[in-house]
Amino acid sequence: MTYYRSLMSLKMTHLNYETRMPLGQAVIDQFLGLRPHPTKIQATYVWIDGTGENLRSKTRTFDRLPKKIEDYPIWNYDGSSTGQAKGRDSDRYLRPVAAYPDPFLGGANKLVMCDTLDHEMQPTATNHRQACAEIMNEIRDTRPWFGMEQEYLIVDRDEHPLGWPKHGFPAPQGKYYCSVGADRAFGREVVETHYRACLHAGLNIFGTNAEVTPGQWEFQIGTCEGIDMGDQLWMSRYILHRVAEQFGVCVSLDPKPKVTMGDWNGAGCHTNFSTAEMRAPGGIAAIEAAMEGLKRTHLEAMKVYDPHGGEDNLRRLTGRHETSSADKFSWGVANRGCSIRIPRQVAAERKGYLEDRRPSSNCDPYQVTAMIAQSILL
């Protein structure tokens, strides 16, 4: 009986936890071993839907590879099914803005980032790229560099975090950040596959690491100049969702999901910024001078740093868990509890960059980079 009770206890413990994530299938197996077509090109058009945070895609065939982005034709889609149009006037347009090698289809196939236009060829409500591009063009002489740190949570299809007990909570945070081991690092298969896929796509992925909350990870995109920052981060998110789909799990960009409302770190998208002046010797003066503009636009920035007018960030920016308060602007050296952090190495070298810690994990990088540039330079 003692053995039987021990066995049943072991089984119940197993049921209380996430089952082990299945190993991903090699991409070639998903296509019956067929190699990319020798002459035809598959172009997957990717766009932001009416939520301002979710992505859609569809694929078409070309007889030859377009030589430049302007050679990719404008396409259309049903905007009434993506929250961007009414049924009686549903056609919306996809305008290609950037193309990358497709890590899923391989060969000469492409992933094509698009912005969305209405029937009058004007930006849709959630297309913030055009306005961002105008600002980046206006400040191009300052050589604006960006880097964004995308945090995310890997979840099961029931939206429960990977590695968390189904009926309870994992051990307190502390052992998960940059961790190694099956009892603390959950979903590394997704992370490493995503990393390689981004490299294959030609994205400027800087690195990746496990984050403070179990099941939470981060990757960094940058350095990117101007509008390229938004294009690359959106495409890296698309690749992440596709990779997770391949492994049978999902990715949450919610800055503070309900299950993590306790003593757990939320998810942000810290944004690093510099100009040529800031990177030059003595650039610390320009960095410190930038604080005045960032302080002046703080409340305005908070409204565009998540896709719901600042409501999402209110759950995250509480002044706890390495965050600042949403209603108060602050800055400091090496202080992760501030709105803006100046890294200690930057302060020591008297040049470099600043880190805006306010953007939420589900932010629109076009809006964030435009706001930073506008606040400091315009």
Secondary structure, DSSP 8 states (H G I E B T S, - for coil): -HHHHHHHHHHHHHHTB---------HHHHTTT----SS-EEEEEEEE-TTSS-EEEEEEEESS--SSGGGS--EEEEGGGTTSSBTTB-EEEEEEEEEEE-TTT-TT-EEEEEEEE-TTS-B-TT--HHHHHHHHHHTGGG--EEEEEEEEEEE-TTS-BTTSBTTS--S-TTS-TT--STTT---HHHHHHHHHHHHHTT--EEEEEE-SSTTEEEEEEEEEETTHHHHHHHHHHHHHHHHHHHTT-EEE--SS-GGGTTTS---BEEEEEE-HHHHSTTTHHHHHHHHHHHHHTHHHHHHHSSTTTTHHHHHH-BS-SS--BTT---EEES-TTSSEEE-HHHHHHT-S-EEE---BTT--HHHHHHHHHHHHH-
